[in-house]
Amino acid sequence: MKDQNKEVLYGLYDDEQDLLKAVKQANEDHLEIMDVFTPFPVHGLDPLLGLEESRLHIAGFIYGAIGTLTAFLFMTWVFTRDWPIIFGGKPYWSVPAFVPITFEVTVLFASVGMVVTFYTICGLAPGVVNPTLDDRITDDKFCIAFNTNDAGEDKVDKLKSFFSATGASEVNTKTI
Amino acid sequence: MNQFTFESKQKNILIGFMVLGLLCLGLNFAFFDDSLHTRFWSNFLHNSVFFTGIAFISLFTLTAFTTAYSGWHTVLKRVWEAYALFLIPGLVLIGILIVGLWGHFHHLYHWADAEEVAKDTIMDGKSGFLNKSWYTFGTLIIVGGWIFFATKIRALSLKEDEEGTSDYKLHKKIRIWSAVFLPIAGFSSAAIIWQWVMSVDAHWYSTMFAWYATCSWFVAAIALTILTLVYLKSKGYFPNVTDEHMHDLGKYMFAFSIAWTYLWFSQYMLIWYANNGEETIYFRTRLDHYSVLFYGNLILNFVLPFLILMRNDTKRKYGTLIFTSILVLFGHWWDFFQMIKPGVLHTAQEALSHGADAHGAEGGHAVEFMMGFTIPGFLEIGIFLGFLAGFLFFVLNRLEKASLEPKNDPYLAESIHHHV
């Protein structure tokens, strides 16, 4: 993305059903879609675009397991080695008392870890500018974008006719 | 296939298992029991409460979903309607226990013994609630009330099949009855669980107990629903119950296994922390003499379903789903076993030794291994299968009485197109 600007031809749709039909049509016509932008998750879009299932939950499990071990082993160390105190006549190593805190730390590690991982993978951070094709794709428009960097005249015409055939309400180009 | 036919082969198999269950009950009564028939009666109480509870919680789930404008469950709601009707035989089963209570046929409840209550300050203080009249009256009124709602909602739902209109008048009626049922169900189930199950340890009490036992019923009901649906689907019924619905049921099983653990642990930890003698003895007994039950309970109902169902795809594959369903159905039966048996055995041993140790809960009881109390034996498994077959026989019989898909339900289309 940094090396070269992309010339993008994109069409906007008013309805997610039109968008789904258009994506199906594009697959049948063997058009290579660069990306699809929607204001909300559209059911059934991921398999059409051939997107793999997210592996974020595996990372989440690992962070959670690290959280469990951190909390449990830390408390064990504190209450048996570092600073043993008797609470309410209970043994030093009182597992039931550790459970709520272990649970909380597991949730904390898993959630914070997953958020950070997700932001990193998506290239989101404070100060990062991500170019948008059209502001309305965050509101009420559904967008299919094609990369037209090395596309010839006939290819662009073919894409334009695809957009008009599938009922796009607007077709624009933009360099990002 | 929208109309279920209860084939004679299925009937024969289920009747066979019911006969097995009766045989086990008979053998238990005749040969493997003490003079008070403690094992027989506690098995009867255990299974009656377990399956009546599954019927109740199915009605509760159905009404809660209806009240919440839920649509996904509509294609399978006939299964829960049929489950809920098992409350009728459930009342008969508990009725047998009530007859036994008045006729002194069993010695399940310490508080039912007037001489003991007179000697015992704690039980005397509770005798306003823990007495035979309340037990009888409470059961009849509460289960009777549940049956009223179950049949009412079922009747309206069947009527909707026949004469459903586009203004959904009948569905709105179902919604009103459902909303009325929810608060009644919440309070009444707690009261009846205290009577049926918690009072076998008459000295002990826990405010978490009703939640915890109800949650146990819920997970068991979801597991049984999955098994029923998978079986009926394999026979070609319920074509519109897809992987998506199974996935949602799997998520319920997963989530409520964790909710059950949360409640179980909350109960345990509060008692462990406070360490009041009359409360702690409940868990002390289980840890010392029933450790297989105690830890087995946690492994079956928390560790295994948690680890197996955590992944997305294990909730969508029938193999893992069936395996986990069998596991937690058995697991929650085990949980009720663990709630009932130690208290009953303690009461019985006190009665048999004629109150040599009058201070009830404070004294421990015999520590030696006793089949049918320390762990479930073959007889218990046989009785469980018998009750399960009886439950399924009744349910399949009810399913046959109506179309499997509620064809005029306003949420049917939403349910058919359900996608997670």
Contacts between the chains, C-beta under 8 A, distances in Angstrom:
chain1	res1	chain2	res2	distance
A	43	B	419	5.3
A	44	B	419	7.2
A	53	B	312	7.3
A	57	B	312	7.4
A	61	B	310	7.3
A	88	B	273	6.9
A	88	B	275	7.3
A	89	B	275	7.3
A	96	B	265	7.8
A	96	B	268	6.8
A	96	B	269	4.9
A	96	B	272	5.1
A	96	B	273	7.6
A	97	B	269	7.6
A	97	B	273	7.4
A	99	B	265	6.4
A	99	B	269	6.9
A	100	B	269	7.6
